[in-house]
């Protein structure tokens, strides 16, 4: 085989590298969805639009409902529910690199989350029953962590203007 020389050789190497990179990019741009349901009357719905999304829904028990959403690129949601009658929703919309994690154990808990920004995260963890939580982030580089342990605790963090803000809410009532 003859050695590649000059501009022709450089062009051949660039074409080879770009085709390899394009293939790798195609591999990386896929969306992933995992849904596991154990029990009766559980519902899950997911919509993903952009590239590089990861969504996970796990429901164990009866009459649980989970919805996701997503848009933009490289966002992730994880919603895990043990018990019955729990609801969890999530929505990221036009953001890039944002994540929502919601964990609920017990019965008749409700959690929601909305981000609509880049590189932001929401974590909502409810242990017990009849808890309610709504979180919202509008903007970039923000974090909400919300923990509720016990029964009947509410919560409702928002976190608005400005970038790089952090909100922590812990409620324990047993």
Residue pairs with C-beta under 8 A, 6 or more apart in sequence:
3 9
4 10
4 12
4 13
28 52
29 51
29 52
30 51
30 52
31 48
31 51
31 52
31 53
31 54
31 55
32 53
32 54
32 55
33 46
33 48
33 55
33 56
34 55
34 56
34 57
35 44
35 46
35 56
35 57
35 58
36 57
36 58
36 59
37 44
37 57
37 58
37 59
37 60
37 64
38 59
38 60
38 61
39 59
39 60
39 61
39 62
39 63
39 64
39 84
40 62
40 63
41 62
41 63
42 59
42 61
42 62
42 63
42 64
42 65
43 64
43 65
43 66
44 57
44 59
44 65
44 66
44 67
45 66
45 67
45 68
46 55
46 57
46 67
46 68
46 69
46 70
47 68
47 69
47 70
48 55
48 68
48 70
48 71
49 70
49 71
49 72
50 70
50 71
50 72
50 73
50 74
50 75
51 73
51 74
52 73
52 74
52 75
53 70
53 73
53 74
53 75
53 76
54 75
54 76
54 77
55 68
55 70
55 76
55 77
55 78
56 76
56 77
56 78
56 79
56 80
57 66
57 68
57 78
57 79
57 80
58 79
58 80
58 81
59 66
59 80
59 81
59 86
60 81
60 82
60 83
61 81
61 82
61 83
61 84
61 86
62 84
62 85
63 84
63 85
64 81
64 83
64 84
64 85
64 86
64 87
65 86
65 87
65 88
66 79
66 81
66 87
66 88
66 89
67 88
67 89
67 90
68 77
68 79
68 89
68 90
68 91
69 77
69 89
69 90
69 91
69 92
69 93
70 77
70 90
70 91
70 92
70 93
71 92
71 93
71 94
71 95
72 92
72 93
72 94
72 95
72 96
72 98
72 118
73 96
73 97
74 96
74 97
75 92
75 95
75 96
75 97
75 98
75 99
75 115
76 98
76 99
76 100
77 90
77 92
77 99
77 100
77 101
77 102
78 99
78 100
78 101
78 102
79 88
79 90
79 100
79 101
79 102
79 103
80 102
80 103
80 104
81 88
81 103
81 104
81 105
81 109
82 104
82 105
82 106
83 104
83 105
83 106
83 107
83 109
83 129
84 107
84 108
85 107
85 108
85 109
86 104
86 106
86 107
86 108
86 109
86 110
87 109
87 110
87 111
88 102
88 104
88 110
88 111
88 112
89 111
89 112
89 113
90 100
90 102
90 112
90 113
90 114
91 113
91 114
91 115
91 116
92 98
92 100
92 114
92 115
92 116
93 114
93 115
93 116
94 116
95 115
95 116
95 117
95 118
95 119
95 120
96 118
96 119
97 118
97 119
98 115
98 117
98 118
98 119
98 120
98 121
98 137
99 121
99 122
100 113
100 115
100 121
100 122
100 123
101 121
101 122
101 123
101 124
101 125
102 111
102 113
102 122
102 123
102 124
102 125
103 124
103 125
103 126
104 111
104 125
104 126
104 127
104 131
105 126
105 127
105 128
106 126
106 127
106 128
106 129
106 130
106 131
106 151
107 129
107 130
108 129
108 130
109 126
109 128
109 129
109 130
109 131
109 132
109 133
110 131
110 132
110 133
111 124
111 126
111 131
111 132
111 133
111 134
112 133
112 134
112 135
113 122
113 124
113 134
113 135
113 136
114 135
114 136
114 137
115 121
115 122
115 136
115 137
116 137
116 138
117 137
117 138
117 139
117 140
117 141
117 142
118 140
118 141
119 140
119 141
120 137
120 139
120 140
120 141
120 142
120 143
121 142
121 143
121 144
122 135
122 137
122 143
122 144
122 145
122 146
123 143
123 144
123 145
123 146
124 133
124 135
124 144
124 146
124 155
125 146
125 147
125 148
126 133
126 148
126 153
127 148
127 149
127 150
128 148
128 149
128 150
128 151
128 152
128 153
129 151
129 152
130 151
130 152
131 148
131 150
131 151
131 152
131 153
131 154
131 155
132 153
132 154
132 155
133 146
133 148
133 154
133 155
133 156
134 155
134 156
134 157
135 144
135 146
135 155
135 156
135 157
135 158
135 159
136 157
136 158
136 159
137 143
137 144
137 159
138 159
138 160
138 161
139 159
139 160
139 161
139 162
139 163
139 165
140 163
140 164
141 163
141 164
141 165
142 159
142 163
142 164
142 165
142 166
142 167
143 165
143 166
143 167
144 157
144 159
144 166
144 167
144 168
144 169
145 166
145 167
145 168
145 169
146 155
146 157
146 168
146 169
146 170
147 169
147 170
147 171
147 172
148 155
148 171
148 172
149 171
149 172
149 173
149 174
150 171
150 172
150 173
150 174
151 173
152 173
153 171
153 173
155 169
155 171
157 167
157 169
159 165
159 167
